[in-house]
Amino acid sequence: MDFLIPAAMAQDAASTQQGNPLITVLMFAGLFLFMWLFIIRPQRKRQKEHTQLVSNLQKGDEVVTSSGMLGRIDKVDDDYIVLEVAEDMRLKFQKVAVHAVLPKGTIKKI
């Protein structure tokens, strides 16, 4: 590989370049600010909204789970809900599996 860049020239160029440490710190701060604004903050906001949604679940709410199952809440426990997905068919799901609460009457329209 010495035929592309002579070793002496490569070592000389690397030793004479000294960057400003302030620029490096500013680049890391900018990267952290970018990550905070576009990744961390929106994720925390979605997490808070989902936690509030799950804590406000009540019997009779029509919900859709993250797997796409539609149903009406028949029973609410601490960590689980029982969904009535058809007549006399009830399934137990974790509360965190609820994706959204639907407006009343949505299941009858479908």
N, C-alpha and C positions, 0 to 999 in steps of 0.2 A: 504494500500500500504506500510505500515511500515514493513511488513514481508520481502520485497525484499531488501531494503536498509534502515538501521536505520537512523532516522532523524538526530541524532547527528553526525554521520559520514558524511552524505551528506553536512551538514552545515560546518563542519570542512574542508572538501576538497575544497569547494567553496571559503572559506575565505582565505586559504593559497595560492591559485593560483593567481598570479598577472602576467599578460602578459606585454610584452614590447610594449609600445605605438608606437614605431618606426615600428615594424612589422605590426601592424594594418594599419598604414598610408601607408606603402609600398604595402600592399595587396590591399587597395583601389585604389592606384595609378596604380597598375598593372591591376586591373579590368577596370579602366577608359581607360587605354591604349589599352587593348583588345577590348573594345567596340568601341573606336575611329577607330582602324585599320580595324576591321572586319565588323562593322555595319554602323557607321556614315559616314566615308569617301567614301566607295563605293556607298552608297545611294546618297550622294551629287554629285558624279561624274555622276551617271545615270540621276539625275535630271537636271544637266547642259547640258548633251547631248540631252535630250528630249526637253529642252527649246530652244536649238539651232536648232533642227530639226523642231520644230513648227514655229519658227520665219523665217525659210528659205523656207516655203511652197510657191509654185507658181502655177499659173493656168497651167494645163496640166500635173502636176505630178500625177503619179499613186501611190495610198496609200492604206494601210490596216488600219482599225480602231481597237481599242481595243476589239470591239465586233466581229471582223472578217469580216466586210463588206469591199469588194474591190471596188474601184472606181477611176475615174479620176476627179481631181479637176476642177470644172467649174468656181467657183468664190471664191475669198478670201476676207473676211472682217477682222475687228479687232479681234474678238473673235470666228468667225464662218467661216466654209467653206461649199461650196455646192458641193456635189459629184454627178457625173453622174454615176449611177450604172448600167444603161441599157439605150437603146435608149429612149429618151424623158422621162426618169425617173430620177429626181434629188432629193436628200435628203440633208437636212441641219444637220451638225454636229458641235460640239464644236471643236476648234483646238486641245485642249488637248486630244481629243479622238483618234488622229492619233497615231498609234503604230509604223509604219515604212513607209518609202518611198521605193517603188519598182522600179526596173529598167524599163526603157521604153519598152513597148511591152509585159509586163508580162500578162496583162489582156487578150490580144488576144491569147496567148498561152494556157490559161486555158480554 
